[in-house]
């Protein structure tokens, strides 16, 4: 693991975390409901950030694990690393972050995260960190406007994002009308859902999928490029 063992993971403030994520995450965006931020430091220089918070729709998500209380799980909703950190940094940093959560937030029983198989990757980091795969489905809700801006289709309406709505849909057209007018294109790909049980006595209520399912569905992606798990191992 080499230099990865020298990485220090510790809490940082939201401002520092947000600035780093905007600069280093492929989306350039932060998740507003993140409230637990870990910085990953090598030689006292910030080289990575992990942000945890509530899931956007907790009422649906918490049923994925049996008898989960309202505040007994977290979502790892942003993870950004710069080239400063060496190989294997991500899995090591996740492992340390989970230990810190277990120690300081003992009521947290499990963690959920999603891999963006449309723009980024299929979750190799999560698999290396002991997460299990619980969903791998096509994601047809990401759209890209003519100017290159990428967002979720829900933001075409005012309730989704007033700012995006006013800029890209000032005439209040339907999603289908905007698509027919070639105002945007759909980004094809998959969304993969991963779960990590901190409390090993908890029981996941949905099927745990074999990682081979990713290749079976042609959902493999690494650093924004479509590639199967099999080809990566070749």
N, C-alpha and C positions, 0 to 999 in steps of 0.2 A: 504493500500500500504506500510505502515511501513517504513522501512529503504530506500526504493526506492525513497521516497521524499527527501532524503538527498543527492542524487546523483547530482553532478555538471557536466554539459555538456558544453564543450568549445572547440574551435579549437586547434589542435595540429599540429606539423610539420610532414611532410611526413615520415621522418626517424623513428620517434617514432611509428607512425601508422603502418608502414610496419613491423617493428620488432614485434609489438604486434600481428598483424594478422598472421604472419608466425608461431607464437608460439601457438596461440589460435584458429585459424579458422580450421575447420575440413579438409580442403584441403591443408593447409600449404602453400597456394599460395596467392600472391597479384595480383590485377588487375593494369596493368601498367598505364592505363589512368585515374586512380583516382587522383583528384587534390583538393578535399575538404575533410578534415579529422577532425572528431570530436572525442574527448576523453571523456570517461565517468568516473568520479572520485568519489570514496567514501572514505571519510576521507583522501583526498589528494592522494590517491593511484589509479593509472590507472587500471580500471577493465573492460573496454569495449571500442571498437573502431567502428566507422561507417565511411565508405569511400564512397564519391560520386564522380561522374565524367560523362564524355560523354559516351553514348552507343557506342558499337563497330560499329554498322551500323545505324547511325543517320538518313540516308535517308529513311530507312524503318520504323523506330520506331516513328519518329515525326508525321507521318500520323495517329497514333492511337488517337490523340486528334486534333480536328478541328482547322485549322488556327494557328498551332504552328510554331513559328519562329525557326531558326536553333539553337539558343542558349537559348531557353526558357524552357528547361526541363533538368532534371538530372536523372542519374541512381544511385540508391543505390546499388553499386556493391560489397561491402564487409561489413559484420557486424560480429564482433567477440566479445564474452563476456566470461569472466572467472567466476569461481565459487565464486569470491570475491563479486560479486553483487547479491542481493537478488531477490526473485521472482518479476515478473512484471517490472523488470528493463528495458527490451528491449522496450516494448511499451511506457514507460515513456520517455526513451531516444530518441526514434524516434520522439515523439511529441515535445520534446524540440528542437531537431535538425531542424524540419520543421519550428518551430517558428523563429529560428535563420536565416534560409534560407529566409523566408518570409521578415524578417526585413532587412537583409544585402544584399540580392540578389533579389530585388523585381521583376526583370524581369523573374525569374523562376516561371512558371505557374503550373508545375506538376512534379511528380516523378514516375519513373518506377522501379520495381525490380522483380527479378525472384527467385522462390523457387526451390531448387534442390530436387525433389522427387525421385532421383536415389540413393543419398547418405546421405541426411540430413533430410529434412522435407518438408511439403506441404504448409508452409507459415502461420502457426498459429499466428506468431508475426505480420504479415502484416494485417491479418484479425482483430486482436485485436487493431490495430492502425488506422483502418478506411480505409484501402486500399480496392479496389474492384478487384474481380477476372475477368480477361478478356481473359484468355486462360489456358487450361489444356490439354496438348497433350503429347503423348508418346515421349520420348527422347531416340533415338537409336544411338546416336553419341558419347556417352562416352565409352571409352575402358580402359581395365586394362591389363597391360603387366605381364609377368611371375614373374617379381620381385616386383609386387604389385603397380607399378606406374600407376596412373590414369590420363588420359588426354582426350582431344577432338580428334576425329578421323582426323580432319583437320590437326593436327600436324604431321601426318604421311608423309606429303609432305613438301618440303623445305620451301615453302612460309608460311606454318602454324607456324612452329617453327624449325629453323635450328638446334638448339641444340638437340631437341627430334628426329628430322629426322636423324641426324648423328649417334645418339646412337642406335636407335631402327630400323632404316630402311636404313642401309648403302649400301645395294644392290639395292636400288631404286625399290622395289617391289610395286605392287599395294596393295590397302587395302584388296581386296579379296584374293590375294595370301598370304599375311601375316596371314589373318584369317585362311585360309586352312592349313597353316603351324603351326597353333596353337601358334602363337607368342603373341596373345592377345585374350581376350574375351570381348563381349559387356556387359555393365552394363545396365540392364533393369530398367525402371522406367519412371517417368514423369517430365516434366518441367511446372511450373505454373507461369503465368505472372500476376503481380499485378500493379495497378495504383492508385496513390493518387493525387487528384486535389487540389492544393493549391488555385488556382483561381477557385472558385466554379461556375463561369460563363462559364467556358470551357466545351466543349461537347466531350465526348468520342465517337469515330466513329465506334467502334466494339461492339458487344453484351457484356453486363455485365452478367456474369454467376452466378447463385446461388451457394453458397458454397456446397450445397448438390451434385453438379456435381462431386466433388472430390470423394465421396463415390460411386457415380454412375459409375465412371470409374475405381474404385478400385485403386485410386491414392494416398490414404492416407499414410502418413509417418510421424513419429515423432522420432527425435534423431536417425535417421538411421534405424529405424525399421518400417516395414510395419504394419500400424494399421489404422483403419478407424476413422473418426470423431465420429461416433456413439459409437464405443467401448471406446473412450477416455472420453466420457460423462457418460458412464455407471457407 
